[in-house]
Amino acid sequence: MRRTYLRSRSIAAAAVLCSALVAAGAARARLAVQWLGRADGLPNSQVHDLAQDRDSRLWLAGPSGLVRYDGQRFDVFLRADGLSANGLRSLAKAPDGRLWIGTDKGVDMHDRDGLFSPLVPPETWRYGVVEAMVIEPSGGAWIATPAGLLRWTPARGLEAVADPRLYGVPVTALARGDDGTVWASAAGLLSYDGAAWKECAAAALAVGDVEAIAPVAGGALIGGERGLVEVDAGGRLVHRLIDQGPVTAVLVAGDELWLGMGGELRLYRRRGDGWELAEAVARARINRLLADVEGNVWAATDDAGVAKVSVLRHAIQQADQPCPTQVYSFAATAAGELLVGGDQCSFRLRPADLSLAESYPALDGVKVWDLQEDRAGTLWAASEGGLWRRPPGGELRPLRLASPILAAPARVLLERPDGMLVGTVAGLVEVRGTEATPLTGAAGESPGYVYTLVEDGAGTVWAGTLGNGLWRLTTGGVLERVALPGLDKRGSVYSIAFGPGDMLAVSQDEHLLIWRDGELERLKPGDAVPGWSIRFDAAGNLWAGGDNGLRRFDLHGERPPLHLTASMGLAGNELTTSRSLWLDPRGRVWAGTTGGLTVVDPASLALLRPLPPVRASSIEWSQVEVRRKDGATIVPAGAWGLEVQVYVPWFADERSIVFRHRLAGFDRRWSPYGDRGEHRIQYTALPAGDFELEVQAYSPVVGESPKTNLLRFRVLPPWWLRRWAIALWALSLLGLGYAAWRHRSRVLIAHAEELARTVELKTTELRQAIADLDRLAHRDALTGLPNQRRFWEQGRRFEARARRSGVRFAMVVLDLDNFKAINDHWGHQVGDRVLKAVGKRLQQMMRLEDFVARYGGEEFVALLSAADETAVTQAAERLRRALAATPVVTREGRTIDVTASFGAALWQGPGDDLESMFKRADAALYAAKRTKNRVVIWDPSLIPSHQPPPAPGPDGDAHA
């Protein structure tokens, strides 16, 4: 992409933009844009304007009504809700918190109580659609219409502006600067300084029809059909900035200039004395631009809904590359440059500005797992096709030496003072000039597949292998196996990192293991993740990149883990190798993913606005009439329901937010954090008492919000247990005499208390029974996994999402090998233990967006989102290897090896359905069972399954 540059100079002590476009090389970062449209809940893909209210919620105006977005859901308001019309054109936020809404039939206002009211009666409005509005601090307003410019003040009401240049002519754009200057476009451009309107004819002639106005210090930016210009405070043309158009929207936000231009969203960043084009995204005409309180930028489009560019763009940047490639490795050179190895191309970058320093055409199309430059300037490449080398001034060529280890694919490199260590899938070898010396154990044993090499501070080389544990190279050049507490000597070691002091971290199989002074420390179970690459930063934090994004662990325990994924701006959700993480001298983290290269700046992440308190978007009581008293809600006893919908007005990555809650007075513990997108809290008839609903949100980027008390309420006891009823009973017995009253009152009160306890007990039992029935209907009682009924329900959701978005998903059916033999030999109790262990392991290995269930017997089924054939093969292989590597231990201490056969099928497009996918996956499983313990992906050569999938019965299980 071409880079353009706009210079600026100072006029009247104000920074003013100027200069023409200047080419300045290739762009160096890609913009991560989130698009929200009909599939997300918008009633129409055309959005004319947007605004943010004092509660930080986003409001959208379009031809199908008014839409409110709180980060969790879209609420649509129409004429039936009190609007003057369904067609809306413009929005403006007033200082008193009200939202002004420009419609096709006038102006409406939305107040803090959620009510709509017209500025003037709609039947008296005769000015046409409201194109734009500007609200003044005093509460007055300017209103642009096809019939001219209108002025509304609390004292005088609505009046037409009498200036002939603005009376009876269409006014299409309005803006107000911080200095109070009001800008308007009619037949030309005019400005109002509080006393009179002045015409800016030169600016209008420069851009043609004015479509966008953005006030800046000392003037304004004017966008129109022929480009973008800047005028000073007096309306005089300063300079033409862009000679092409149309420029339909303009926004200046700090050091960024955003433009809607010719169907593109463009971002310019301040550089020196001007602006430099950073990125352009082409999708639809931009109607309006808005920067919210966090720094996210929103764009209202003509036919693509709303685009959001998160404030995370300052902290997470996707770098441009010479070609689309998975990034496998990073290595710094002595000159301070960065070598990048990939699967389609490999290259050298300048980290300071992400610019390309050199590319290596000889490696195009070659999978380069590691790329290094030694002290002598020789370039080395470990690739799928073996080892490459380029001496200083020479050519990059494959290195052919008489070594069977080097004949295998090379995986990792490590420079030594007198040579280069090369780890391959067949072992470890040291290359010196034209000689290759294999490195083995004392008894001549090979370490096998060497996946990672690291040198510690003392100069000792450590080697991680796949399936053969951790090794260390002694000073005598002999490999020895490393034994540490908790380390599996036959496990797969993906990455090794040395931290402050004597800290050692190892990524083995599905866990991160950390030793301090030789003592093992485990991360909490919820934080333990597979990491292909791990690194310590200068503060002692551990960064881990695996198959579900990038995480940072604060080993001091002061902050919750940070978790970054593709939805937040990473180029891909999966990091690739042990070399796919690098920390530069500035503290930035470089991540190589399956989607490309991403640079994360932790310092910018630390500046993000924390989560604000949780708020309630709605509180609904069903089957009961409640009342307010002393700030609390009074609820009668009975069979009623309560539903509270919550949200957090935080849009940096609103889709990753999860919630938890506790009803003080009823719940002893907080609920666990729920699923992403789940924002409803529900309770049914509670016993008498006082209650407070506490809610808290969590973001993997900024941590937890403050705990918030959303609702206080009191549930009254039944009428016969209230004080007045008991007193009435007592008074009615006074006439029977003091002695009789004492006897009867004790009996009645005891009976009433016993009755209350019985009612409360039965209510609790009924509520528990309902919860148990719901759990049994959707959960397998043995493994705790979702059952067959839940699988078909969730599968329908995957299918519907695939039909909407076109994103493929996969179904994997697995069956335990020789399970009948386990039952026959060990008994059904041991068989149940095996099923529980398999279910637990499968649940641990699923990503958040994936799903696994027990289908029946020894058969399980998984749904994998956003999967292609390569991804589902890798995922199924990981599951297969994990099950095979985790034997089940009986109560007697004996181990049972467990393997499984896997059959998988992918979604094939709109003509496909869930039942057909199951048949194909079952056919692939049938093929896998012939040899067992393997993965088969369905292809047309496989016959369909010998029987269709059984339909779920009313209890959630299959019935023949």
Summary of the structure (lengths in Angstrom):
residues: 960
radius of gyration: 33.8
end to end distance: 60.2
largest distance: 118.0
contacts: 3231
relative contact order: 0.05
helix: 17%
strand: 41%
